[in-house]
C-alpha cells in the first residue's frame, strides 16, 4: 500500500510539473514564392565557391553590431547596454566526422516577427520576374550577373554547406519590452516552409550580452563539407575575406594546443578563444594620424614574402567621379619579385578590392593594371559598388574603368612626390624599379611619358645620377640638344672614354651615359623633353595655345650633333671652310674606295685625339640599337643581312696627324691621266702602292668601327689585315708561311662502345652531389668559382680514395660546363 501511494504521489507531482511548463508553440509559415527554385539558383548559379558562406554570415553579424551601436546612440531607448561589448564568435563542434558550426554575435538581434519577416519573406516581391529572367537569361542573351543584387540573399549561402539552418535571436530590452524572449527560426534547403518558435533553451544568448543572434549549421558526415569544422580552414577564410570587415573582434574557439602561446602540457586540451581579426583596416584612418611604423607593419602583414619591406607608400581618400567614394593605400616594395620579368600579365594579383572592408577579389583581369606597375601592392575599399548577390563577380561598371586610370595616376604622383621630397630615398627606389618605369614610358601616352621621364636617373659625364631636369639646369648657353650615348652592358666609365664624346666633354658639355637595355628606346619614344608655358588666355583656350621650347634628344653616335654656337665663332667657321677645301681630295678618295659600307665622309668637330669615328645616319640604327636588334633577330630573318651592312658615316678629324698623313699619301697617288699605258711596270707599282694604302685605311676604318661600338662584318678578315700591317711594319715578307709540319695527326676512329645516356647519367649521380655544379657554387650574385685546391679537397672528401682519372673527369666537366 505504501509503495502504491508513493507511486501515485510521484505521478501527480510529475503531472503538475508538466502542467506548469508551457508547451512550446511552433508556428509554421509557407514561403510566399517558389523558394526551392530560388535556393537552387542561389546554390548553383550565384556562388562559385562554397566558402563564401562564412563571409556572408560575418558581414550580417557586423551589420547587426553596427546597427545596435548607432541606434543606441541616436535613440537611447535600449536598457542594460552600459556594459555591452560587441563581438562575434565562431565555434566548431565535432561529432564523429560531422557536427555543427555556430556563429554568434552580440548585435541588435531580432524579435519573433522580425525573424519571420527578415528571413522568411526575402522573396516577397518580384520573385516571379526574377525567376523568369534567370530561366530566360541564356536564350535571351542576358548576362546572369545582371540578375544579381536584387535580393539580400547572403543568408541563404549557408545552404551551400548545410541542409538545415537554425537562427536564434533576442532583441535588446526596451521600456516597452523590458523582458524580451529568445526565438528560433528553422528551415532546410529543400522545404517550402519555415518555422518560428520560442527557444526551449530559454534566453541563452543573454549569457554573452544583452542581445544577439546565433546561427547553427548542421554539417553531415560524408557530405564533403567536413572542412567547415576545421579550425585552420576557418582561420584562413576569416584571414582572406573578413579580417578587416568588422570593427568588432572576431573570436574562434579552439584548443590551447593550437595556440602558439600554449606551453603548459596539462592544459593542452582545454578550450579558449582566439582573436582572428587582429589587423586593423589602416586605410580607414586619417593619413595624418598614421605613423611610419604603422605603415611598415601593415605592409609586412599585406605581403606574405619573408622579410617583406616597403620602400614607400601613399594613402588617400578619393571619389571616382561616378558617385563612388573609396579609400586606398599603395605600396612600393623594396625589391621586385625574383620572377617579375619572367611571368606574364595577370600573374601578380596585388590589388585587393574591398567593399566596406569586406574582401571581394584580387583578380580584376590580367590587363587591369599595366604590366610595368604590377609590382605595386594596393588596397582599394569602395563605399558601394554594383555587385552580385555573392559579392564575387563585379559588373563591368564605370567605377572600375575610372579606378584603373586613377591608380596609374596616383602611382606616378607618388613616384614624383618621393623624387622631389626625398631624393636620396628615390635614388634607391629607382635602382629597383627604374627598368619598369622605362617600360612604362614606352607604353604610356604623351603626358605620362613626360612625367615618367622626369623620374629616371642616368649616369653622365658630370655625375653618377642625373635627371633630365638636372641636365637642363646645367645646359650651356645656346645648347639646343640633350646629348646621350648608349651602350648596353657597358660601364659608365667605358662609355665616357668613347671617341664620340671627346670634344663635347673637353669643352665642358654634359653627356648622358645610358647602359640599360631600354634606354635608347626610351629616348626615341620621348622625342623631345619640353618646357611647357601656359598662355595667359582663358582656360577654355589654354590647351590650344600651349607654347613649347623643346630640347632635341641627340644620340652622339648619330649624325646631327651640334653645339649650338657654331655660327658664333667666325674664325672657327672660316677655318672649317678652309679645311673642307684642303681635305677635299682625301674625302673624295675615301668616298670612292669605300662606298657601300660608308655612305658619307665628313669633317667633324666632335673629335680631339682620335683620328676618326663611325656614326649612324640620323634615321638609322646606332651601334647600340644594332646590337640589340641583331641579338633578337632570327637566323632566317631577311632583315639580318641588312642590319649587318647598314651604311655608316665616317667622320674624320682634320687636326689628327694620321689624317694629315693620309691626305699626303692620297696627293702622292698618280692621277689616271698621268699614267702612260705603255709603262706597264710603273703602272703595276702604282697599283701596289694604292692597294697597300687601301688595306691600311681599311684597318683604320675597322678599328674606328669597333671603337665607335659597331661590329666589323668579318673579324677573321680584320685580323688578317692587322697581321699584314704588322708584317710590313716589322719587315716580314707577306708570303712567309707559318710552319705546320709539327702538327700531330689525330688517332684513328674509336672502335669501343660508350654507355647509353641513362647509364651515363646514373654513373654521374653516384659520384655525389656538388652544390651548384662542378667547380662552382651558386651565390646571391651568381656562380662563385672554387679555388683549385678547394676543388681537389672537396673531391677527396666526398669520394675518399677517388683515383686521378675521376679528378680529371671532374676538371674536364668544370671547364666545359655550359654555365661557366
Beta strands, then each sheet from edge to edge (+ up, - down):
strand 1: 26-30
strand 2: 87-95
strand 3: 98-105
strand 4: 164-170
strand 5: 183-188
strand 6: 193-198
strand 7: 212-219
strand 8: 249-255
strand 9: 271-275
strand 10: 310-319
strand 11: 325-333
strand 12: 351-355
strand 13: 358-361
strand 14: 377-382
strand 15: 459-460
strand 16: 481-486
strand 17: 512-514
strand 18: 528-533
strand 19: 547-555
strand 20: 598-603
strand 21: 612-616
strand 22: 648-652
strand 23: 776-779
strand 24: 782-785
sheet 1: 1+ 6- 5+ 4- 7+ 3- 2+ 8+ 9-
sheet 2: 10+ 11- 14+ 12+ 13-
sheet 3: 15+ 17- 16- 19- 18+
sheet 4: 20+ 22+ 21-
sheet 5: 23+ 24-
end
